[in-house]
Amino acid sequence: MFEFFGFPPEVWLPHAFAVMMAVSILAYVILDGFDLGVGILSAFAAPDEKDRMVASIGPFWDANETWLVLGIGLLLVAFPAAHGIILSSLYLPVTLMLAGLILRGAAFELRAKGGNRSKWWWNCGFVAGSALAAFTQGFMLGRYVLGLGWSITNLAFATLSAVCVAAGYCFLGAAWLIIKSEGPLQKKSIRWAQVSLILMAAGTVAVSVMTPLVSARVFERWFTMPALIALSVIPVVTIAAFAGAHVVLRKMPFQDDRWNFAPFALGVAIFALSFDGLAYSFYPFVVPDRLTFVNAASSAESLWFIFVGAMVILPIIIAYSLLSHWVFRGKASSLNYE
């Protein structure tokens, strides 16, 4: 094992795993976020539109969940002490999230296997599973932000976070459908994106205001000089991304689908900036105010062995994700299970 820019392995390896875990979680939130959003929005679509919406995420949704497995796996093997604390504190919402993901996966496959009556029920299951997964992920984020407690304040904040995350997923899903659909469904997706953008913006403002008010540590990190000036770029660029998405959506649809990718790209920017703000707020803690990355990490020898494997697996996951999006680029075709 060797030093990295003068840092010994027991210092830089935990930080390397923290970065990989952060990348995995952000990739999952964006990639699985848009197909969870499509699942929620399918509740408001006509039967033939539901088929096209499912077809738009068909080649991607299963692979998108790989990032969740990778993120949880890295937490387990690199920070086992933190894994035990976090998952034991979030046992119920984690169980509900897994139930939602299982229901969504089963509904995705079985909705076209039976008759019309059976398909209606599985369509409901697809919506319910997607919504349950989205809300529980937002709820867990809110619990995590406030230190995993069960007070009334924590539960209210976690509920607000759940609504905000679900609205964000709906925006990503609607923006994805703008890219992958055309005609009436695309126009309907533009309206969905406009509504969900407003909800996401309201939720983002509420969470951004409440977080420093209920957490003295976060308040100190953001509102002391010179950090206040240096960090102002994050909210300023985030506001600009929201404004840009609003303007673009009002002018859609463009002729020849020009700029149809813009809402999705701006949504990704909003999620990335929000994630960046959260990462700054919590660093160097992996469990808020309790365990740092270095303190919670496995031994340097174990981390080095896992690091080599991660350096092999991570490029493969990135490569096949990019390949699948390249192969299935363009508008979604009609759903076919033959």
C-alpha positions as CSV (number, residue, x, y, z in Angstrom):
1,M,0.0,0.0,0.0
2,F,1.2,3.5,-0.7
3,E,0.6,7.1,0.3
4,F,-1.5,9.4,-1.9
5,F,-0.3,13.1,-2.0
6,G,1.3,12.5,1.4
7,F,-1.8,10.9,3.0
8,P,-1.5,7.4,4.4
9,P,-3.9,4.6,3.2
10,E,-5.9,4.7,6.4
11,V,-6.8,8.3,5.6
12,W,-7.2,8.5,1.8
13,L,-8.8,5.1,1.3
14,P,-11.9,5.9,3.4
15,H,-12.3,9.2,1.5
16,A,-11.9,7.3,-1.8
17,F,-14.7,5.0,-0.8
18,A,-16.8,7.9,0.4
19,V,-16.5,9.5,-3.1
20,M,-17.4,6.2,-4.8
21,M,-20.4,5.7,-2.5
22,A,-21.5,9.3,-3.2
23,V,-21.2,8.8,-6.9
24,S,-23.2,5.6,-6.7
25,I,-26.0,7.2,-4.7
26,L,-26.2,10.2,-7.0
27,A,-26.3,8.0,-10.1
28,Y,-29.0,5.9,-8.6
29,V,-31.1,9.0,-7.6
30,I,-30.9,10.4,-11.1
31,L,-31.2,7.2,-13.1
32,D,-33.7,5.2,-11.1
33,G,-35.3,8.5,-10.2
34,F,-36.6,9.2,-13.7
35,D,-38.1,5.7,-14.1
36,L,-39.7,5.9,-10.6
37,G,-41.1,9.2,-11.8
38,V,-42.5,7.6,-15.0
39,G,-44.1,5.0,-12.8
40,I,-45.8,7.6,-10.6
41,L,-46.9,9.7,-13.6
42,S,-48.4,6.6,-15.3
43,A,-51.3,7.0,-12.9
44,F,-52.4,10.0,-15.0
45,A,-52.0,8.5,-18.4
46,A,-54.4,6.8,-20.8
47,P,-54.0,3.0,-21.3
48,D,-52.1,3.2,-24.6
49,E,-49.9,5.9,-23.1
50,K,-49.0,3.7,-20.2
51,D,-47.6,1.1,-22.6
52,R,-45.4,3.7,-24.3
53,M,-44.3,5.0,-20.9
54,V,-43.3,1.6,-19.8
55,A,-41.5,1.0,-23.1
56,S,-39.5,4.2,-22.6
57,I,-37.9,2.8,-19.4
58,G,-37.9,-0.9,-20.3
59,P,-34.3,-1.2,-21.4
60,F,-32.9,0.8,-18.5
61,W,-34.9,0.4,-15.2
62,D,-33.3,-2.8,-14.1
63,A,-29.8,-1.7,-14.8
64,N,-30.5,1.6,-13.0
65,E,-31.1,-0.2,-9.7
66,T,-27.5,-1.6,-10.0
67,W,-26.3,1.7,-8.6
68,L,-28.4,1.3,-5.4
69,V,-26.9,-2.2,-4.9
70,L,-23.4,-0.7,-5.4
71,G,-23.9,2.1,-3.0
72,I,-25.3,-0.1,-0.2
73,G,-22.6,-2.7,-0.9
74,L,-19.9,0.0,-0.5
75,L,-21.4,1.2,2.7
76,L,-21.5,-2.4,4.0
77,V,-17.9,-3.4,3.1
78,A,-16.1,-0.1,3.6
79,F,-18.1,1.4,6.6
80,P,-19.6,-1.6,8.4
81,A,-20.1,0.3,11.7
82,A,-22.1,3.1,9.9
83,H,-24.0,0.5,7.9
84,G,-25.3,-1.1,11.1
85,I,-26.3,2.2,12.6
86,I,-28.0,3.6,9.5
87,L,-29.9,0.6,8.4
88,S,-31.0,-0.4,11.9
89,S,-32.4,3.2,12.4
90,L,-34.1,3.1,9.0
91,Y,-35.3,-0.5,9.1
92,L,-39.0,0.2,8.5
93,P,-38.6,2.6,5.6
94,V,-35.9,0.4,4.0
95,T,-38.3,-2.6,4.2
96,L,-41.1,-0.5,2.7
97,M,-38.8,0.7,-0.1
98,L,-37.7,-2.8,-1.0
99,A,-41.4,-3.9,-1.0
100,G,-42.1,-1.0,-3.4
101,L,-39.2,-2.0,-5.7
102,I,-40.3,-5.6,-5.7
103,L,-44.0,-4.6,-6.4
104,R,-42.8,-2.3,-9.2
105,G,-40.6,-5.0,-10.8
106,A,-43.3,-7.7,-10.6
107,A,-45.9,-5.3,-12.1
108,F,-43.5,-4.3,-14.9
109,E,-43.2,-7.9,-16.0
110,L,-46.8,-9.1,-15.3
111,R,-48.9,-6.2,-16.5
112,A,-48.9,-7.6,-20.1
113,K,-49.2,-11.3,-19.2
114,G,-52.9,-11.4,-18.3
115,G,-56.2,-9.9,-19.6
116,N,-57.4,-6.4,-19.3
117,R,-58.6,-6.8,-15.7
118,S,-55.3,-8.3,-14.6
119,K,-53.4,-5.5,-16.5
120,W,-55.4,-2.8,-14.7
121,W,-54.4,-4.2,-11.3
122,W,-50.8,-4.6,-12.3
123,N,-50.8,-1.0,-13.6
124,C,-52.0,0.1,-10.2
125,G,-49.2,-2.0,-8.6
126,F,-46.7,-0.3,-10.9
127,V,-47.9,3.1,-9.7
128,A,-48.1,2.1,-6.1
129,G,-44.6,0.5,-6.1
130,S,-43.0,3.4,-7.7
131,A,-44.7,5.9,-5.4
132,L,-43.8,3.8,-2.3
133,A,-40.1,3.6,-3.3
134,A,-39.9,7.3,-4.0
135,F,-41.6,8.5,-0.8
136,T,-39.6,6.1,1.4
137,Q,-36.3,7.3,-0.1
138,G,-37.2,10.9,0.5
139,F,-38.4,10.0,4.1
140,M,-35.0,8.3,4.8
141,L,-33.1,11.3,3.5
142,G,-35.0,13.5,5.9
143,R,-34.4,11.2,8.8
144,Y,-30.7,11.0,7.9
145,V,-30.3,14.8,7.6
146,L,-31.6,15.3,11.2
147,G,-29.5,12.6,12.7
148,L,-31.8,9.5,12.4
149,G,-34.0,10.6,15.4
150,W,-37.7,9.9,15.9
151,S,-38.9,13.2,17.3
152,I,-42.0,15.0,15.9
153,T,-39.7,17.6,14.2
154,N,-37.7,14.8,12.6
155,L,-40.8,13.1,11.3
156,A,-42.4,16.3,10.0
157,F,-39.1,17.2,8.2
158,A,-38.8,13.6,6.8
159,T,-42.4,13.8,5.5
160,L,-41.6,17.1,3.8
161,S,-38.4,15.6,2.3
162,A,-40.4,12.6,1.0
163,V,-42.8,14.9,-0.9
164,C,-39.9,16.9,-2.3
165,V,-38.0,13.9,-3.5
166,A,-41.2,12.3,-5.1
167,A,-41.9,15.6,-6.9
168,G,-38.3,15.7,-8.1
169,Y,-38.6,12.2,-9.4
170,C,-41.8,13.1,-11.2
171,F,-40.0,16.0,-12.8
172,L,-37.2,13.8,-14.0
173,G,-39.7,11.2,-15.3
174,A,-41.7,13.9,-17.2
175,A,-38.5,15.3,-18.6
176,W,-37.4,11.8,-19.7
177,L,-40.8,11.3,-21.4
178,I,-40.3,14.6,-23.3
179,I,-37.2,13.1,-24.8
180,K,-38.6,9.7,-25.5
181,S,-42.2,10.4,-26.6
182,E,-43.9,12.5,-29.2
183,G,-47.4,13.8,-30.0
184,P,-50.1,14.0,-27.3
185,L,-48.0,12.1,-24.7
186,Q,-45.1,14.5,-25.1
187,K,-47.4,17.5,-24.7
188,K,-48.9,15.9,-21.6
189,S,-45.4,15.2,-20.3
190,I,-44.6,18.9,-20.7
191,R,-47.6,19.8,-18.5
192,W,-46.5,17.2,-15.9
193,A,-43.0,18.7,-15.9
194,Q,-44.4,22.2,-15.3
195,V,-46.5,21.1,-12.3
196,S,-43.8,18.9,-10.8
197,L,-41.2,21.6,-11.3
198,I,-43.3,24.0,-9.1
199,L,-43.7,21.3,-6.4
200,M,-40.0,20.5,-6.5
201,A,-39.0,24.1,-6.3
202,A,-41.3,24.7,-3.3
203,G,-40.0,21.6,-1.6
204,T,-36.3,22.5,-2.3
205,V,-36.9,26.0,-0.8
206,A,-38.6,24.5,2.3
207,V,-35.9,21.9,2.9
208,S,-33.1,24.5,2.3
209,V,-34.7,26.8,4.9
210,M,-35.6,24.2,7.5
211,T,-32.3,22.3,7.4
212,P,-30.1,25.0,9.0
213,L,-32.9,26.0,11.3
214,V,-33.2,22.6,12.9
215,S,-29.5,21.7,12.7
216,A,-27.0,24.0,14.4
217,R,-24.1,22.2,12.8
218,V,-25.5,22.8,9.3
219,F,-26.3,26.4,10.1
220,E,-22.7,27.0,11.3
221,R,-21.2,25.4,8.2
222,W,-23.2,27.5,5.7
223,F,-23.7,30.9,7.5
224,T,-20.3,31.8,8.8
225,M,-17.7,33.8,6.8
226,P,-16.0,33.2,4.4
227,A,-18.1,30.0,3.7
228,L,-21.2,32.1,3.2
229,I,-19.7,33.9,0.2
230,A,-17.9,30.9,-1.2
231,L,-21.0,28.6,-1.0
232,S,-23.4,31.2,-2.4
233,V,-22.7,29.8,-5.9
234,I,-24.7,26.6,-5.1
235,P,-28.1,28.3,-4.4
236,V,-27.5,30.9,-7.2
237,V,-26.8,28.2,-9.8
238,T,-29.7,26.1,-8.5
239,I,-32.1,29.0,-8.8
240,A,-30.8,29.6,-12.4
241,A,-31.4,26.0,-13.2
242,F,-35.0,26.2,-11.9
243,A,-35.6,29.4,-13.9
244,G,-34.1,27.9,-17.0
245,A,-36.3,24.8,-16.8
246,H,-39.3,27.0,-16.3
247,V,-38.5,29.1,-19.4
248,V,-37.7,26.1,-21.6
249,L,-40.9,24.2,-20.6
250,R,-43.0,27.3,-21.4
251,K,-41.6,27.4,-24.9
252,M,-42.0,23.6,-25.6
253,P,-42.5,21.7,-27.8
254,F,-39.9,23.0,-30.1
255,Q,-39.8,22.3,-33.8
256,D,-38.0,19.1,-34.7
257,D,-37.6,18.4,-31.0
258,R,-34.8,20.8,-30.6
259,W,-33.7,21.3,-27.0
260,N,-36.0,18.4,-25.9
261,F,-33.1,17.3,-23.6
262,A,-32.9,20.6,-21.8
263,P,-35.4,20.0,-19.0
264,F,-33.8,16.6,-18.1
265,A,-30.3,18.1,-18.2
266,L,-31.4,21.0,-15.9
267,G,-33.1,18.5,-13.6
268,V,-29.9,16.5,-13.3
269,A,-28.1,19.8,-12.5
270,I,-30.6,20.6,-9.8
271,F,-30.2,17.1,-8.2
272,A,-26.4,17.3,-8.5
273,L,-26.2,20.7,-6.9
274,S,-28.6,19.7,-4.1
275,F,-26.5,16.6,-3.5
276,D,-23.3,18.7,-3.4
277,G,-24.9,20.9,-0.8
278,L,-25.8,17.9,1.4
279,A,-22.3,16.4,1.0
280,Y,-20.7,19.6,2.2
281,S,-23.2,19.9,5.1
282,F,-22.3,16.4,6.4
283,Y,-18.6,16.0,5.6
284,P,-16.6,14.3,7.2
285,F,-19.5,12.4,8.9
286,V,-21.0,9.3,7.5
287,V,-23.4,9.1,10.4
288,P,-24.4,12.7,11.3
289,D,-22.5,14.0,14.4
290,R,-21.6,10.4,15.4
291,L,-19.1,8.7,13.0
292,T,-16.7,10.1,10.5
293,F,-15.6,8.3,7.4
294,V,-12.2,7.5,8.8
295,N,-13.6,6.3,12.2
296,A,-16.2,4.1,10.6
297,A,-13.9,2.6,7.9
298,S,-12.7,-1.0,7.8
299,S,-9.0,-1.7,8.1
300,A,-6.7,-0.3,5.5
301,E,-5.8,-3.8,4.3
302,S,-9.4,-4.7,3.8
303,L,-10.2,-1.4,2.1
304,W,-7.2,-1.8,-0.3
305,F,-8.4,-5.3,-1.4
306,I,-12.0,-4.0,-2.0
307,F,-10.6,-0.8,-3.7
308,V,-8.9,-2.9,-6.4
309,G,-12.1,-4.8,-7.1
310,A,-14.2,-1.6,-7.2
311,M,-11.8,-0.1,-9.7
312,V,-12.6,-3.0,-12.0
313,I,-16.3,-3.2,-11.4
314,L,-17.1,0.6,-11.5
315,P,-15.9,1.2,-15.1
316,I,-17.9,-1.9,-16.3
317,I,-21.1,-0.6,-14.7
318,I,-20.5,2.9,-16.3
319,A,-19.7,1.3,-19.7
320,Y,-22.8,-0.9,-19.9
321,S,-25.0,2.0,-18.7
322,L,-23.7,4.3,-21.4
323,L,-24.0,1.5,-24.0
324,S,-27.6,0.7,-23.2
325,H,-28.5,4.4,-23.5
326,W,-26.7,4.6,-26.8
327,V,-28.3,1.4,-28.2
328,F,-31.8,2.4,-27.2
329,R,-31.5,6.1,-28.0
330,G,-34.3,7.9,-29.8
331,K,-38.1,7.8,-29.3
332,A,-39.6,4.8,-27.5
333,S,-41.4,2.4,-29.8
334,S,-44.6,0.5,-29.1
335,L,-44.4,-2.0,-26.3
336,N,-43.9,-5.5,-27.4
337,Y,-43.4,-8.6,-25.3
338,E,-43.1,-11.0,-28.2
